[in-house]
Amino acid sequence: MYEWIAKIFTRYVSCFQCGTKMARKSAFSVTLNTAEGPFTMHACEQCAGDVNDVLKAIQEVKNDSPV
């Protein structure tokens, strides 16, 4: 019942990809706009760099494709 309160006040989060636990302040937040609304996940520094590279590649493909 009080799980949402625990999520707000916890000091540690887990990386969505590798599962590494880290302090909330040092975690990177990745927010994706989906059909259901914005979706936020936490990532460590290494995984955040990987996600950033993938999103840049997707953006380049979208910008290069003719409309």
C-alpha positions as CSV (number, residue, x, y, z in Angstrom):
1,M,0.0,0.0,0.0
2,Y,2.8,2.4,0.8
3,E,5.2,1.3,-1.9
4,W,4.9,4.6,-3.7
5,I,6.1,6.4,-0.6
6,A,9.0,4.1,-0.3
7,K,10.0,4.8,-3.9
8,I,10.0,8.6,-3.2
9,F,12.2,8.4,-0.1
10,T,14.7,5.6,-1.1
11,R,18.3,6.7,-1.5
12,Y,19.3,4.0,-3.9
13,V,18.0,3.0,-7.4
14,S,18.9,0.2,-9.8
15,C,20.1,0.5,-13.3
16,F,17.4,-0.7,-15.7
17,Q,19.9,-2.6,-17.9
18,C,22.7,-4.0,-15.7
19,G,20.9,-3.9,-12.3
20,T,23.8,-2.0,-10.5
21,K,22.6,-0.2,-7.4
22,M,23.7,3.4,-7.0
23,A,22.8,6.5,-5.1
24,R,19.8,8.4,-6.5
25,K,21.9,11.5,-6.9
26,S,24.5,9.9,-9.1
27,A,22.0,8.0,-11.3
28,F,21.1,9.2,-14.8
29,S,17.4,9.6,-15.6
30,V,16.3,8.5,-19.1
31,T,12.9,9.7,-20.1
32,L,11.2,8.3,-23.2
33,N,8.0,9.7,-24.7
34,T,5.7,6.7,-25.5
35,A,2.2,6.4,-26.7
36,E,1.1,5.9,-23.0
37,G,3.0,9.0,-21.8
38,P,6.5,9.7,-20.6
39,F,8.4,6.7,-19.2
40,T,11.4,7.4,-16.9
41,M,14.1,4.9,-16.0
42,H,17.4,5.1,-14.1
43,A,20.8,4.2,-15.6
44,C,24.4,4.0,-14.4
45,E,27.0,6.1,-16.2
46,Q,28.1,3.4,-18.6
47,C,24.6,2.3,-19.6
48,A,23.5,5.9,-19.9
49,G,26.3,6.4,-22.5
50,D,25.1,3.4,-24.4
51,V,21.5,4.6,-24.4
52,N,22.6,8.0,-25.5
53,D,24.5,6.5,-28.5
54,V,21.5,4.5,-29.6
55,L,19.2,7.4,-29.4
56,K,21.6,9.6,-31.4
57,A,21.7,6.9,-34.1
58,I,17.9,6.7,-34.2
59,Q,17.7,10.5,-34.5
60,E,20.2,10.6,-37.3
61,V,18.3,7.9,-39.2
62,K,15.0,9.9,-38.7
63,N,16.6,13.1,-39.9
64,D,18.2,11.5,-43.0
65,S,15.0,9.7,-44.2
66,P,13.0,11.6,-46.8
67,V,9.5,12.6,-45.7
